[in-house]
Amino acid sequence: MKISDRLKTIGDMVDANSSVIDVGCDHAWLDIYLINKNIGITAIASDVALGPLEHAKKNIASFQMDSMIRVKQGNGLDPLEEDTDTIIISGMGGKTMVGIFKNNLPKLAQIKTILLSPNSDVQLIRTFLSKNSFYLTMEELVLDHGIIYSILKFQKGYKKYQKLELYFGPILLQKRSPLFYQYYGKELKRKEITLQLLPSKYIRKRWKLKKEIKMLQGILK
Ligand SMILES: C[S@@+](CC[C@H](N)C(=O)[O-])C[C@H]1O[C@@H](n2cnc3c(N)ncnc32)[C@H](O)[C@@H]1O
């Protein structure tokens, strides 16, 4: 089957024999890909909205996987089951993801692995999960249809990170791939434009932006 490079990269980071919940599954292509790999994965495809779930059910049925993927409607981690050990969330903003975890902190006790591909605010996720007993074991940047996506794999455990590592990603910082320079180069341009457009009365916001710009320039030079 053909799925996007972004979803394939996430799928290939899932450990064999995991019990997965895909929160915000939409079309459920990722869950179909995981079951198709035949490496002992069980999956719940969940979404808060009914429209995407109908779409998911149709796709799952077309691969005759109705008995292998449980489709559940629910907000965030509500549909998580007792045996779930892996959470996947992709295609939402970082703030939304952190909100989902904050609302369900006790449920993280049973979780071994969290795979995320946020559309924004990646540093918020690194900061939040590293304060809540997870550490980064993999980080990838993937170019898919002209957009660079970041994909993070956390596992249960503790590791202390420096500020720069939380911002840029400890593993990405070490690798410093060409995509890393493209990704953060774009981020730098976005921040510079925002600073230019921000009226001088926003003193604190401007000060914060200048600090980030300096940090980005320092890493990219
Ligand atoms: C942009 S789609 C991403 C689909 C897929 N995960 C992917 O990466 O291609 C976001 C999906 O998340 C769902 N969603 C948004 N907030 C949610 C929440 N709090 N709980 C569950 N699903 C949510 C939306 O209904 C939508 O189907």
The ligand as an ORCA input file, in Angstrom:
! r2SCAN-3c Opt
* xyz 0 1
  C      -5.124     16.932     10.323
  S      -5.934     15.495     10.876
  C      -4.537     14.418     11.045
  C      -4.866     13.026     10.580
  C      -3.764     12.014     10.731
  N      -3.439     11.776     12.116
  C      -2.538     12.421      9.956
  O      -1.512     12.752     10.580
  O      -2.583     12.430      8.725
  C      -6.345     15.844     12.539
  C      -7.442     14.920     13.072
  O      -7.453     15.024     14.486
  C      -8.774     15.018     14.946
  N      -8.770     15.656     16.275
  C      -8.571     16.960     16.577
  N      -8.597     17.148     17.918
  C      -8.806     15.926     18.481
  C      -8.924     15.461     19.814
  N      -8.857     16.287     20.861
  N      -9.140     14.133     20.018
  C      -9.235     13.281     18.986
  N      -9.126     13.657     17.696
  C      -8.915     14.961     17.441
  C      -9.545     15.759     13.863
  O     -10.924     15.442     13.885
  C      -8.827     15.271     12.588
  O      -9.456     14.145     12.038
*
